[in-house]
Structure formats: structure tokens, C-alpha cells
Amino acid sequence: MSAQRYSLPIIFLHWLIALMVVVIMTLPALSEETVAQLGGPGVVFTLHKSLGFSLLILMVLRLILRLLTPSPAAAGDTQAQRALAKAGHVLLYVLLIGMPVSGLIFGSRPLNFFWLFEIAPLGFDTAVRDAAKAFHKTVPLLLTLMIVGHIGMALYHHYVRKDGLLNRMKP
């Protein structure tokens, strides 16, 4: 069954996750002055890892909700366009889940979750940890391109095609 709009929980998670991704990706690039104002590199690193782990939890929740609730049909006039739209969303989900998972895998220190509790490092061997680290360090560029493309297509549908597609995810 296809819906006209996404459910309110899906819409809420979409925008919360979007905000979190901006913060998570910005934290490592902060200037030394900003890092010092936030309490130093340790605080920034703890926030980055804590938000990343939170993102993983929210993405799993979003994936479950997405599978259990009716969603609008994929955008596009042709089957190929709809397939590309669906593939783009699947890739975004893979990247948004893969990034925090890779961070967990390559981490060698406990994850101090917002200074509340610690999660021990996962016991993977060096080769797996190195592969996860390479993924974690190189995929942000692809993720950024996918996000820009996602926003670009939403704006294209809203302002050029004027087909109401953006309204499906508006609060």
C-alpha cells in the first residue's frame, strides 16, 4: 500500500537524523578555537562518537519503521527513474548505517556515550579494523555527494516540477 505522505515518526526521524549528520560531520572539522571553547579535543571526540552511535540507533529504528509503515511511491515518471530514486535511498541508508558501524569496528578505545556509560571496543583483528577505518575515512565524501544530490532532487521536484514531492517529508 502506498501513502501520500510519510508517517509523522518517519518525518521526525528524517529531520533529526539530517541535523545529527550535519553536526557529526562538522565536529571533526572544527577549528582549534572552537574545539577549545567546547572543552578540548576529547570532548569533541566523545560528542562525535556518541552522536554517531545515536545515529546508528535512530537509523535502525527508522529502517524498521520504514519497513513496517506504508510509504509514498518512489518518485519518477519512468520505471528507470523510480528505480534510481529507490537505489539512491537505499545507498543513503547503507552509508548512514555503515558510517557508525565502521566507527565502532575500528575504534580501539571504549565509546564513552555522552559521559553516561562506556561501550567496550569490539574485538576485531587489525585487518578488519583497518578496512573499517578506511571506509570511515573515505565514505564521508560519497555521503556528502549523496546528501547534496538528495537535497538537489527534492528542490528540483519542488521548484521545477512542482509535483508536491517535497510535501511528503515536510513536518
ABEGO torsion letter per residue (X at the ends): XBBABBBAAAAAAAAAAAAAAAAAAAAAABBAAAAAAAGEAAAAAAAAAAAAAAAAAAAAAAAAAAAABBBBBBBEABAAAAAAAAAAAAAAAAAAAAAAAAAAAABABBBBBGGABBBBBBBBBAAAAAAAAAAAAAAAAAAAAAAAAAAAAAAAAAAAAGAGAAAAABX
